[in-house]
């Protein structure tokens, strides 16, 4: 519910979610697409980020104090995962 309070005023064409019944209670039906096909890729990326970056795990001691450090960490992670980062250059 906290997330919905933060995003409900944004201009969004549609929301994708899995098929949990609770989403129907607050996401407008005309903007709600419930399908695992649309959430599968995002969940996969989130899983990889949590696996490789300690600061992205839930309630740990590793965290970022600055938003730009999160962005830099994600940039480095995805460069590495896409084989575009070389420490030998």
C-alpha positions in Angstrom: 0.0 0.0 0.0 2.9 2.4 0.7 4.2 1.9 -2.9 0.7 2.7 -4.3 0.5 5.9 -2.3 3.8 7.0 -3.8 2.9 6.2 -7.4 -0.8 6.7 -7.8 -0.5 10.3 -8.9 2.0 9.4 -11.7 0.8 9.5 -15.3 0.9 5.8 -16.2 -0.6 4.0 -19.2 -1.0 0.7 -17.4 0.3 -1.4 -14.5 1.5 -5.0 -14.8 1.3 -7.3 -11.9 1.1 -11.0 -11.2 -2.3 -12.4 -10.3 -2.5 -11.6 -6.6 -6.1 -10.8 -5.6 -5.0 -7.9 -3.4 -3.9 -5.7 -6.4 -7.5 -5.5 -7.6 -8.4 -3.6 -4.5 -6.4 -0.5 -5.3 -5.2 -0.6 -9.0 -7.9 0.7 -11.4 -9.1 -2.2 -13.5 -8.9 -0.2 -16.8 -5.1 0.3 -16.2 -4.3 -3.1 -14.7 -2.8 -6.0 -16.7 -2.4 -9.1 -14.7 0.0 -11.6 -16.4 3.1 -13.4 -15.4 4.5 -12.8 -18.9 4.9 -9.1 -18.3 6.5 -9.4 -14.8 8.8 -12.4 -15.5 11.7 -10.4 -17.0 11.7 -7.7 -14.3 11.7 -10.3 -11.6 14.7 -12.0 -13.2 16.7 -8.7 -13.2 15.7 -7.9 -9.6 16.9 -11.4 -8.6 20.3 -10.9 -10.2 20.7 -7.4 -8.7 19.9 -8.8 -5.2 22.3 -11.7 -5.8 25.3 -9.6 -6.9 24.8 -6.3 -4.9 24.7 -6.6 -1.2 23.2 -3.1 -1.0 20.1 -4.4 -2.8 19.3 -7.2 -0.4 16.6 -6.7 2.1 17.3 -5.2 5.6 21.0 -5.9 5.6 24.0 -3.9 7.0 25.2 -3.0 3.5 23.4 0.1 2.1 24.0 3.2 0.1 23.7 6.7 1.6 23.7 8.4 -1.8 21.4 7.7 -4.8 24.2 8.2 -7.3 26.2 5.3 -5.7 23.3 3.0 -6.3 23.2 4.1 -9.9 26.9 3.7 -10.3 26.8 0.2 -8.8 24.0 -0.9 -11.1 25.9 0.5 -14.1 29.0 -1.5 -13.2 26.9 -4.6 -12.5 25.1 -4.5 -15.9 28.3 -3.7 -17.8 29.9 -6.8 -16.2 26.9 -9.0 -16.8 26.8 -8.0 -20.5 30.6 -8.6 -20.8 31.2 -4.9 -21.6 33.5 -4.3 -18.6 37.1 -5.2 -18.7 39.5 -4.6 -15.8 42.4 -5.1 -18.2 41.8 -1.9 -20.3 
